[in-house]
Amino acid sequence: MTQADAAGNVSVSTGVTAPDITAPPAPVAMLDASGSVVMGTGEPGATLTVRDAFGTPLGTAIVTAQGDYSVTLATPQIEPQTLSVSQADAAGNPSPATTLTAPDLTAPAAPLATVAGDGRTLTGTGEAGATVTVRDPLGRVVGQAVVAGDGTYTVPLDPAQTNGEVLGVDQRDAAGNGSPIVTAIAPDLVADTTPDAPSAAVDPDGAAVAGAANASAAIIVYDAVGTIIGTGVAGPDGSYRVALVPGRIDGETVRVTQTDADGDVSPPATAVAPDLTAPAAPTAMLDLTGSVVTGTGEPGATITIRSADTTSLGTAIVGANGAYAVTLTPAQTDGQTLAATQADAAGNVSTPIVLVAPDYTAPPCPSSRSHRTAARRRGSASRVRP
């Protein structure tokens, strides 16, 4: 801006900065599968804020010079909540909000369940729209039904359960989240002539199951869903050992029954195989800010991110849906090589998956000494005559 007097003399120019009253656009936003991290792109330098449906801030971040951001939420959002994400520039102009819906990772409560007096149906209450599943003592499905809008359900049982069986009942919502298992006792309408359940334990190497039963009883071993995986006969002293082919070494549940000479079958005994099997490597992705690693793994496993010198940069537990998010401390923005592993509850560790961090770190300035050395070399070369 300049001014000129009546004689036409013009002043020195003075700069003027216009006010910033233009709001930035709505940011691009995505919520990771664990419901823990919002990431995306925005206006460099803007402040990004994530709010719940009531407008309460859940987390903030500054958009990087590359236009990326990552916000770790104070409380993971796992019950299909509605979130809003907005950014405000340095002048305080707020953008329109981007709307996100959180994943449904919350399991329903255990259903209520009662077996009818004739053993043909099981009734109770649960979460509307959930699927109720009933399993017999060997883990075989004997009935399913969908919970009605009023929260009630009726499951026909096939075959009817009339011998005092202990049934397992659970419900799974539309998102696939499973409730705890409750038990329901079937009526006992059959004369009690069955033998007791045998004892059972899987060998430490998972190669066989052994225990005690009635002398000469027929032994049948089942897997968790009721498939026969081994048979044998108890000795005169009642002891038995049944080989498992292949061996069970991944924490599997096995069930064992005994059958007497009259064909009466006992309730099953339950045994758990050793867990000697490492989980597969997790999937892993480092976000563009170098702050958060997200991916999938074995539910309940512990994810660890390590630097090249094996220093731990962060850990997280894989959720029931197989997703996780690890916030790194410090952020990795210099092209570092990272390794992600998962360890199951038994301590078995997977092979690592390698990640490479983004490189946003400028190299150091060259020293003046280096400039002088280079100049002397050029000067010496120019004085050399052919």
C-alpha positions in Angstrom: 0.0 0.0 0.0 1.3 3.5 -0.9 0.1 7.1 -0.7 0.8 10.1 -3.0 0.5 13.8 -2.0 -0.9 16.6 -4.2 2.5 17.1 -5.8 2.5 13.5 -6.9 5.2 12.3 -4.5 4.7 8.6 -3.7 5.5 7.1 -0.3 7.4 3.9 0.4 5.2 0.8 0.0 3.8 -0.7 3.2 2.7 -4.4 3.3 -0.8 -5.3 4.5 -1.9 -8.8 5.5 -5.6 -9.6 4.8 -7.5 -11.3 7.6 -7.9 -15.1 7.4 -11.7 -15.7 7.6 -11.8 -18.7 5.3 -12.6 -22.0 7.0 -10.6 -25.0 5.9 -12.5 -27.9 4.3 -13.7 -30.9 6.3 -10.8 -33.2 7.0 -10.6 -36.7 5.6 -11.0 -39.2 8.5 -11.0 -42.9 9.2 -11.5 -44.8 12.5 -9.3 -47.9 12.8 -10.9 -51.3 13.4 -10.0 -51.3 17.1 -12.0 -48.0 17.7 -8.8 -46.5 19.2 -7.3 -44.2 16.5 -8.7 -41.7 14.1 -6.4 -40.9 11.2 -6.5 -39.1 7.9 -5.5 -35.9 6.1 -6.1 -32.2 6.7 -4.7 -28.7 6.4 -1.0 -28.6 7.5 -0.8 -26.9 10.9 -4.5 -27.1 11.6 -5.7 -28.5 15.0 -7.7 -31.7 14.5 -10.4 -32.5 17.1 -12.5 -35.7 17.5 -15.7 -35.3 19.5 -18.4 -37.7 20.6 -22.1 -37.3 19.9 -22.4 -34.9 22.8 -19.6 -32.7 21.6 -17.1 -33.8 24.2 -13.5 -33.9 22.8 -12.0 -37.4 22.7 -8.6 -36.4 21.3 -6.7 -33.7 19.3 -3.7 -33.6 17.1 -1.8 -31.1 14.9 -1.9 -31.9 11.2 1.7 -32.4 10.0 3.5 -30.5 7.3 2.7 -33.4 5.0 -1.0 -33.0 5.7 -1.4 -36.2 7.7 -2.6 -36.7 11.3 -3.3 -39.4 13.8 -5.4 -39.1 17.0 -5.4 -41.7 19.7 -8.7 -41.5 21.5 -8.8 -41.2 25.3 -11.5 -43.9 25.3 -11.8 -46.5 22.5 -15.2 -46.2 20.8 -16.6 -49.7 20.4 -20.4 -49.4 20.6 -21.3 -47.9 17.2 -21.1 -44.4 18.6 -21.3 -41.4 16.2 -18.2 -39.3 16.1 -17.4 -35.9 14.5 -14.0 -34.8 13.3 -13.2 -31.2 12.5 -10.1 -29.0 12.0 -9.4 -25.4 12.9 -6.7 -23.4 11.2 -4.2 -21.1 12.8 -6.7 -18.2 12.7 -9.3 -20.3 14.6 -11.6 -20.9 11.6 -13.4 -24.2 12.2 -14.1 -26.6 9.3 -17.3 -28.5 8.7 -17.3 -31.8 10.6 -16.7 -35.2 9.1 -18.9 -37.9 10.6 -17.7 -41.4 11.6 -19.4 -44.4 13.1 -17.5 -46.5 15.6 -17.3 -50.3 15.1 -19.5 -52.5 17.3 -17.0 -54.5 19.3 -19.1 -54.9 22.5 -20.3 -58.4 23.3 -23.9 -58.8 24.4 -24.7 -60.0 27.9 -25.2 -63.7 28.5 -28.8 -64.8 27.6 -31.2 -66.3 30.1 -32.1 -69.9 29.3 -34.4 -72.6 30.5 -35.0 -76.1 29.1 -38.7 -77.2 28.8 -39.9 -80.0 31.0 -40.1 -82.4 28.0 -36.5 -81.5 26.8 -37.7 -80.5 23.4 -37.2 -76.7 23.5 -35.1 -74.1 25.3 -36.6 -70.7 26.0 -35.3 -67.4 27.4 -34.4 -63.8 26.8 -31.6 -62.1 25.0 -30.6 -59.2 22.8 -33.1 -58.5 20.0 -31.7 -59.7 16.7 -28.9 -61.8 18.2 -28.6 -65.5 17.3 -28.8 -67.9 20.2 -26.9 -71.2 19.9 -27.4 -74.3 22.1 -24.7 -77.0 22.4 -24.7 -80.4 24.0 -22.1 -81.5 26.5 -19.8 -82.6 23.6 -20.0 -79.2 22.0 -22.4 -80.2 19.2 -25.0 -77.7 18.1 -28.5 -79.0 19.0 -30.4 -75.8 18.2 -30.4 -72.2 17.1 -32.9 -69.3 17.0 -32.9 -65.5 16.5 -34.1 -63.4 19.4 -37.3 -61.6 18.6 -37.9 -57.8 18.8 -39.3 -58.2 22.3 -36.2 -59.9 23.5 -37.6 -63.5 23.8 -36.6 -66.6 21.9 -37.5 -70.3 21.6 -35.0 -72.9 20.4 -36.2 -76.3 19.2 -33.8 -79.0 20.5 -32.8 -81.8 18.1 -32.4 -84.3 19.5 -34.5 -83.6 22.6 -32.3 -83.4 25.8 -33.9 -85.6 28.4 -31.0 -87.1 30.4 -30.0 -84.3 32.7 -27.5 -82.9 30.1 -25.7 -79.7 30.9 -26.2 -77.5 27.8 -24.1 -74.5 26.8 -26.0 -71.4 25.6 -24.7 -68.2 24.1 -25.8 -65.4 21.8 -24.0 -63.6 19.0 -25.1 -60.1 17.8 -25.3 -58.9 14.2 -21.7 -57.7 14.4 -20.5 -61.1 15.4 -19.7 -60.4 19.1 -20.3 -63.4 21.2 -21.7 -63.4 24.7 -20.4 -65.4 27.7 -21.7 -69.0 27.8 -24.4 -69.9 30.3 -25.5 -73.4 31.2 -29.0 -74.8 31.2 -29.9 -78.2 32.7 -32.1 -80.6 30.7 -34.7 -82.6 32.6 -33.7 -86.1 33.7 -36.4 -88.4 32.2 -34.1 -91.4 31.8 -33.3 -94.0 34.4 -29.8 -93.3 35.8 -27.6 -96.1 34.6 -24.8 -94.1 33.1 -21.3 -94.4 34.4 -19.5 -91.3 35.8 -17.3 -89.2 33.6 -13.7 -90.6 33.4 -10.7 -88.5 34.4 -8.7 -87.0 31.5 -5.5 -85.1 30.9 -3.6 -84.3 27.7 0.1 -85.2 27.8 2.5 -82.2 28.0 3.6 -82.9 24.4 0.0 -83.1 23.2 0.5 -86.6 21.7 -2.1 -88.5 23.9 -4.9 -88.1 26.4 -4.8 -90.4 29.5 -6.8 -91.0 32.7 -8.9 -93.4 34.7 -12.3 -95.0 33.8 -14.2 -98.2 34.6 -12.4 -101.4 33.9 -12.6 -102.4 30.2 -14.8 -99.4 29.3 -14.7 -98.1 25.7 -13.0 -94.7 25.6 -14.0 -92.1 22.9 -12.1 -88.8 22.5 -13.9 -85.8 20.9 -12.6 -82.4 19.7 -14.4 -79.1 20.8 -17.2 -79.5 18.3 -17.9 -83.2 18.9 -15.9 -84.9 16.2 -14.3 -88.2 17.2 -10.5 -87.9 17.2 -9.5 -91.0 19.1 -10.7 -94.3 20.6 -9.4 -96.9 23.0 -10.3 -99.3 25.8 -9.5 -99.0 29.5 -7.4 -101.7 31.1 -8.4 -104.0 33.9 -7.3 -101.4 36.4 -9.3 -98.7 34.6 -6.4 -96.8 33.3 -6.3 -95.7 29.6 -4.2 -93.8 27.1 -5.5 -92.8 23.7 -3.1 -91.4 21.0 -4.0 -88.2 19.4 -3.1 -88.1 15.7 -2.2 -85.4 14.9 -1.1 -84.2 18.4 -3.0 -81.3 20.0 -0.5 -78.5 20.7 -2.5 -75.3 20.3 -4.5 -75.2 23.5 -7.4 -77.1 22.1 -10.3 -78.5 24.2 -10.8 -82.3 24.1 -13.6 -84.3 25.7 -13.6 -87.9 26.8 -16.4 -90.3 27.4 -16.6 -93.9 28.6 -19.1 -96.5 27.5 -19.9 -99.6 29.7 -20.7 -103.1 28.5 -24.4 -102.3 28.4 -23.8 -99.4 26.0 -24.4 -96.7 28.6 -22.4 -93.5 27.9 -20.9 -91.3 30.6 -21.0 -87.5 30.6 -17.8 -86.1 29.0 -14.7 -85.2 30.9 -12.9 -82.1 29.6 -9.2 -81.6 29.1 -7.1 -78.8 27.6 -4.1 -79.5 25.3 -0.9 -77.6 25.9 -0.3 -74.5 23.8 3.1 -75.0 22.1 2.2 -73.3 18.8 3.4 -69.7 18.0 0.8 -67.5 16.4 1.3 -66.4 12.8 2.9 -63.0 12.3 0.4 -60.1 12.7 -0.5 -57.8 9.9 0.8 -54.3 10.5 0.7 -50.8 9.0 2.4 -47.7 10.2 0.4 -44.5 9.6 1.8 -41.6 7.7 2.6 -39.6 10.8 4.9 -42.4 12.1 2.9 -42.4 15.3 0.5 -45.4 15.2 0.7 -49.0 14.0 -2.6 -50.7 13.3 -3.4 -54.2 12.0 -4.8 -57.6 12.9 -3.7 -60.5 15.0 -4.8 -63.3 17.3 -7.5 -62.1 19.7 -6.0 -61.7 23.2 -2.4 -61.7 21.9 0.1 -59.0 22.9 1.5 -56.9 20.0 4.9 -55.4 20.5 6.6 -52.9 18.2 10.4 -52.8 18.4 13.1 -50.6 16.9 16.1 -52.0 15.1 18.0 -52.3 18.4 15.0 -54.2 19.9 13.8 -51.4 22.1 10.1 -51.6 22.7 8.3 -48.6 21.2 4.8 -49.7 22.2 2.4 -52.6 23.0 -1.3 -53.4 22.7 -3.7 -56.3 23.2 -5.5 -57.6 20.2 -9.2 -57.1 20.6 -11.9 -59.8 20.3 -12.4 -58.8 16.6 -8.7 -59.3 15.9 -7.9 -55.6 15.5 -5.3 -53.6 17.4 -3.6 -50.2 17.5 -0.3 -49.3 19.0 0.8 -45.7 19.7 4.5 -45.4 19.3 6.7 -43.5 21.7 8.5 -41.7 20.2 7.0 -41.3 16.7 9.2 -42.8 14.0 9.8 -40.3 11.2 13.4 -40.9 10.0 13.0 -44.0 7.8 13.7 -46.4 10.7 13.2 -50.1 10.4 10.7 -51.5 12.9 9.5 -55.0 13.8 6.0 -56.1 14.9 5.4 -59.4 16.8 2.6 -60.9 18.7 2.8 -63.2 21.8 -0.2 -65.5 22.8 -1.3 -66.1 26.3 1.1 -69.1 26.6 4.0 -66.8 25.7 4.6 -68.2 22.2 6.0 -65.4 20.0 5.3 -65.0 16.3 7.9 -64.3 13.7 8.3 -60.5 13.2 6.8 -58.5 10.4 9.0 -55.6 9.2 7.9 -52.0 8.8 9.7 -49.0 7.5 8.9 -45.6 9.0 8.3 -42.5 6.8 11.3 -40.2 6.4 10.4 -36.6 7.2 13.7 -35.8 8.9 16.0 -33.4 7.0 19.7 -34.3 7.0 22.1 -32.0 9.0 23.6 -29.0 7.3 27.0 -29.6 5.8 29.9 -28.1 7.9 31.9 -25.1 6.7 35.0 -27.2 7.1 33.6 -29.6 4.5 33.1 -26.7 2.1 36.7 -25.4 2.6 38.1 -28.9 2.0 36.1 -29.3 -1.1 37.1 -25.9 -2.4 40.8 -26.7 -1.8 40.5 -29.9 -3.7 38.9 -28.1 -6.6 41.6 -25.5 -6.5 44.4 -28.1 -6.5 42.8 -29.9 -9.4 42.7 -26.6 -11.4 46.4 -26.1 -10.9 47.4 -29.5 -12.3 48.7 -29.0 -15.9 48.2 -31.7 -18.5 
